Amino acid sequence: MSGLYYTDMLTVLRAAGLVCKENAITAGWQNRARSSGGFPAVPVCVFWHHTASQATPENDLNYMIRNSPSRPVGNMLIDRQGVCWPVAAGASNCAGKGGPMTFSNGSIPLDMGNTRGWQIEVANSGLGEPWPQVQIDAFFKASNAMNKRFGNKPTDITSHARGAGDGYTSRKIDPATAGAVQGPWRPRSTNTSGTWNLSDMRAEALRRSAPAPIPPSVEIPVEDDMQIISPPKRLYDTRQSGGKFKAGETRTIVLPGVAGRAAMLNLTAVPTDSGYMSAWASGPKPVASSLNFTATESVCNALPVPLAAGKITVFSSASAHLVIDLLGVWP
C-alpha cells in the first residue's frame, strides 16, 4: 500500500463523542482505498455529501463498499441516528470532477478532490427528507474532529455542490435540502435544490469548535453544608408524565419544592438509543455531559446541579426517558 491511510479514524471520532459502529460490510476499511491507494498528502479539507438514498445503513454501506462502480464511495457514512460507519481509510471516489479550491493548508487542483479531501457521506435523500438534529450534530462533530486530525481549520470544509459561487462542483446539489434541517441551526438555501449555504456551514463549524463559554460561577458549598434528603425524593419521571425526550430536545424542568443554590440530583436515563444527557441551571449548554448511555442499558449518575429559581435545564442527544431523584440541597 502506498500513501496515507487514516486507520485511527474511529479513535478520532469516538474521542469527539461520536457513536461508531462496524459490521461485516465495513470489515477491512483500514486497508480500503481507491485504485490509486492512500492519500498522497494530508487532506486539506472535508467534503460534505449526502447519499441521495433512502436506504438502511447496511444497504448504503453495501453500495458504497461493494456494489458501486466507483467504490469505495467516501471515507465514512453517518446514518440517520448520527452513528458513524467507516468505509475507507485511504483516498476514495467521491469528489473527482470539480474545483479548484483553496484552503488554509493548500489547494485542491482541478478534478483532484478524491485524493485531496476527506469524504463524509450522510444518509439523506436530498429531496426534502428531514435532517434529524442528532445527524446534523454528528456531521459537525465528525467534520471538526477530522479537520483537527489533519491540522486544518474547522472552516476547511466544502459542500459537494457549487451554488451561489461556492462549493466544489456544479454537477451536484449536496448537501440539500436546507429547509429540511432540524434543530436550532438552519442554513440558508443557495439554489432551487435547497443546497446548504457554504458560508453558513463554515460559520457553524467554527462556532462549534470554540470552547463553550464559561457560565457565571455558582458556588456550591462543601458537602457538610448540604441538607441531605432522606429518603431520596422522586421529582421527575417521564415514564409517568411528559413523555420521553426526543433526540436533540432541551427542556426546562421545574423541581417542585426545591429551593437553594444547587441540588444533589440522581439522574437516570432509560434510553432507546445511544447518546448522552447534560443538566445545568440555564444559559448555553455546557460541553461536558452529565451521563452517557447506550441503547441497551439504563444509566444513572449523582451530581450537583446549580439551580435557576428552582429549575434546571436538561438536554438529551438521543431518545430516552429521564428520572430525577433529589438527594440533597445546598441552601
FENHU-V729489 format. One record per residue. SS is DSSP state (H for helix, E for strand, C for the rest). PSI is psi in whole degrees, 0 to 359 (none if undefined). Layout:
[[SS:PSI] [SS:PSI]]
This chain:
[[C:138] [C:158] [C:187] [E:132] [C:124] [C:77] [C:354] [C:15] [H:308] [H:326] [H:316] [H:315] [H:318] [H:325] [H:336] [C:2] [C:14] [C:148] [C:127] [E:142] [E:156] [C:160] [C:189] [C:332] [C:320] [C:349] [C:135] [C:9] [H:331] [H:333] [H:8] [C:139] [C:169] [E:175] [C:335] [C:349] [E:213] [C:180] [E:134] [C:339] [C:169] [C:131] [C:140] [C:358] [E:174] [E:128] [E:138] [E:119] [E:161] [E:158] [C:342] [C:38] [C:165] [C:41] [C:171] [C:162] [H:322] [H:317] [H:320] [H:313] [H:321] [H:320] [H:313] [H:326] [H:324] [H:321] [H:338] [C:138] [C:345] [C:21] [C:149] [C:142] [C:107] [C:166] [C:339] [E:161] [E:137] [E:118] [C:184] [C:348] [C:6] [C:13] [C:136] [E:134] [E:129] [E:143] [C:306] [C:133] [C:340] [C:190] [C:146] [C:174] [C:98] [C:340] [C:53] [C:291] [C:133] [C:185] [C:195] [C:166] [E:151] [E:138] [E:181] [C:330] [C:15] [E:182] [E:156] [E:115] [C:166] [C:128] [C:30] [C:21] [H:329] [H:323] [H:359] [H:354] [E:153] [E:134] [E:118] [E:117] [E:134] [E:135] [C:107] [C:146] [C:333] [C:9] [C:28] [C:359] [C:136] [C:143] [E:102] [C:148] [H:324] [H:328] [H:319] [H:315] [H:318] [H:323] [H:310] [H:318] [H:315] [H:317] [H:312] [H:321] [H:317] [H:321] [H:322] [H:321] [H:324] [H:355] [C:20] [C:174] [C:156] [C:332] [C:0] [C:64] [E:159] [E:144] [E:156] [C:327] [E:144] [C:113] [E:137] [C:38] [C:8] [E:180] [C:185] [C:320] [E:148] [C:359] [C:350] [C:165] [C:354] [C:150] [C:145] [C:159] [C:136] [H:320] [H:348] [H:1] [E:129] [C:155] [C:181] [C:333] [C:126] [C:109] [C:154] [C:160] [E:141] [C:352] [C:182] [C:344] [C:352] [C:23] [C:136] [E:142] [C:123] [H:323] [H:321] [H:320] [H:314] [H:320] [H:320] [H:323] [H:319] [H:317] [H:317] [H:343] [H:343] [C:146] [C:141] [C:142] [C:140] [C:120] [C:161] [C:136] [C:138] [C:113] [C:120] [C:117] [C:167] [C:161] [H:327] [H:336] [H:355] [C:134] [E:109] [E:135] [E:115] [E:121] [E:164] [E:151] [E:127] [E:122] [E:331] [E:135] [E:106] [C:349] [C:339] [C:325] [C:154] [C:335] [C:157] [C:156] [E:141] [C:158] [C:127] [C:8] [E:142] [E:133] [E:144] [E:123] [E:125] [E:128] [C:100] [C:129] [C:7] [C:122] [C:144] [C:187] [C:330] [E:161] [E:145] [E:113] [E:143] [E:114] [E:130] [E:123] [E:131] [E:89] [E:163] [C:351] [C:165] [C:143] [E:209] [E:164] [E:148] [E:138] [E:134] [E:178] [C:295] [C:175] [C:201] [C:146] [C:131] [C:160] [C:318] [C:141] [C:158] [C:329] [E:149] [E:144] [E:160] [E:169] [C:343] [C:3] [E:129] [C:144] [E:141] [E:158] [E:134] [E:129] [E:153] [E:135] [E:121] [E:149] [C:151] [E:90] [C:47] [C:13] [E:156] [E:165] [E:136] [E:133] [E:138] [E:128] [C:348] [C:166] [C:125] [E:149] [E:156] [E:132] [E:132] [E:124] [E:140] [E:124] [E:333] [E:167] [E:138] [E:115] [C:none]]
